[in-house]
Each structure stands twice: as structure tokens, then as C-alpha cells.
């Protein structure tokens, strides 16, 4: 699996950077101000599971980048982020299924004035493998980080 530097070289970043799931966990564990924003959809949260931050005494913030079922980008995403953390210096780690929507979310938040927005590369489920399946290559779950499913 490529490291987060691989992701950083894939686009012209307009946010603080990409981190691996383990780096996100370590940052959340080391900084009580840091937050994790899961920007997947409600069906993904319920059917696939969520990062479990209970060991850190916290929960991920659930804020969809796209509105299910139409999957249109939520035009009030940044405003809703402001209700979660009005402090634009808060370290915000965005996670989605694979690291694509969360990259867009990090870019949008940065454009709105948040200065410490990170994309969790590989997301919750990871990249597609050779068989075009997720959950075997990278990602929060594959990294062995805590997660739960209702």
C-alpha cells in the first residue's frame, strides 16, 4: 500500500494534507481538540460501520458530503461543519469510504477558512483490490483500527 505521500502527489492540494488511517488515529489520540468527520451517507454508516473513538472518549461527527439518495453535494456542508466546530483552527480529519469525498470536504472546508483540514487517505473501507473489492487494501477497517457496526 502506498504511503500518504503517494496521495499527496496525486492532486494539487488545497488543504493541509493526506494522512493514513493510523496517522489520523494517532492525531486524534494526541490532540483532544482534533475531530473526525465521517462524510459518508447514512446508509454507509448503518450498513458498513463507523470508526469507534470510544477508547478516546469521543465519537466521530457524522456529516454527509453528499445527500442520499440523489448524491448531490450538500450546499450547506460547510455551514453544518461550523455548528460542529466554529473554531477554524481545529484540526479536522475527514473520512469517507475511499478518501475521495473526504478530499473534497477537506478542500471545501479549507476554502471556507478552516486551516487544519486533513483527508484520511484510503478512507474507511480502502482502495479497490485486484478483484475490485474494498476492504482488503488500506482503509480504517483493514488497518485494524477500532470500528463498530449497529
MOSUL-V926549 format. One record per residue. N is the residue number from 1. SS is DSSP state (H for helix, E for strand, C for the rest). OMEGA is omega in degrees with one decimal (* if undefined). Layout:
# MOSUL-V926549
N_SS_OMEGA + N_SS_OMEGA
This chain:
# MOSUL-V926549
1_C_177.6 + 2_C_177.3 + 3_C_-176.2 + 4_H_176.9 + 5_H_175.7 + 6_H_179.7 + 7_H_-177.9 + 8_H_-177.6 + 9_C_-174.6 + 10_C_-179.4 + 11_C_172.1 + 12_C_-173.7 + 13_C_172.3 + 14_C_176.9 + 15_C_-171.2 + 16_C_176.5 + 17_E_177.6 + 18_E_177.0 + 19_E_174.1 + 20_C_175.3 + 21_H_179.7 + 22_H_177.8 + 23_H_176.6 + 24_H_178.8 + 25_H_-179.0 + 26_H_178.9 + 27_H_178.4 + 28_H_179.3 + 29_H_-175.1 + 30_H_-176.8 + 31_C_-177.9 + 32_C_177.3 + 33_C_-177.1 + 34_C_178.8 + 35_E_174.6 + 36_E_177.4 + 37_E_177.3 + 38_E_-173.2 + 39_C_173.1 + 40_C_-179.6 + 41_C_179.5 + 42_H_177.9 + 43_H_178.2 + 44_H_-180.0 + 45_H_-175.1 + 46_H_-174.9 + 47_H_-173.6 + 48_H_179.9 + 49_C_-177.1 + 50_E_168.8 + 51_E_-179.0 + 52_C_-179.2 + 53_C_-176.3 + 54_H_176.5 + 55_H_178.9 + 56_H_-179.0 + 57_C_-177.0 + 58_C_175.4 + 59_C_173.0 + 60_C_174.3 + 61_E_-177.1 + 62_E_-176.9 + 63_C_-175.9 + 64_C_173.5 + 65_C_179.5 + 66_E_-177.8 + 67_E_178.9 + 68_C_8.3 + 69_C_-176.6 + 70_C_180.0 + 71_C_172.5 + 72_E_177.4 + 73_E_179.6 + 74_C_-178.2 + 75_C_179.4 + 76_C_-178.3 + 77_H_-176.7 + 78_H_177.1 + 79_H_177.9 + 80_H_175.7 + 81_H_178.7 + 82_H_176.3 + 83_H_176.7 + 84_H_179.0 + 85_C_177.1 + 86_C_179.6 + 87_C_-175.2 + 88_C_173.7 + 89_C_179.5 + 90_C_173.3 + 91_C_-178.1 + 92_E_178.1 + 93_E_-178.8 + 94_E_178.5 + 95_E_174.0 + 96_C_-179.4 + 97_C_-171.3 + 98_C_-178.6 + 99_C_-179.3 + 100_C_178.8 + 101_H_-179.4 + 102_H_175.0 + 103_H_177.9 + 104_H_179.2 + 105_H_178.6 + 106_H_178.2 + 107_H_-178.9 + 108_H_179.6 + 109_H_178.0 + 110_H_178.5 + 111_H_179.3 + 112_C_174.9 + 113_C_174.7 + 114_C_-170.9 + 115_C_-174.6 + 116_C_-178.3 + 117_E_-177.8 + 118_E_174.6 + 119_E_175.2 + 120_E_-179.2 + 121_C_-179.6 + 122_C_174.6 + 123_C_-177.3 + 124_C_-175.3 + 125_C_178.8 + 126_C_179.8 + 127_E_172.0 + 128_C_175.7 + 129_C_-177.7 + 130_C_178.1 + 131_C_-178.9 + 132_C_175.4 + 133_C_174.1 + 134_C_175.1 + 135_C_178.2 + 136_C_-174.8 + 137_E_177.7 + 138_C_177.4 + 139_H_-178.6 + 140_H_-175.8 + 141_H_-177.6 + 142_H_179.7 + 143_C_178.6 + 144_C_178.6 + 145_C_-177.0 + 146_C_175.0 + 147_E_-178.2 + 148_E_177.6 + 149_C_179.1 + 150_C_*
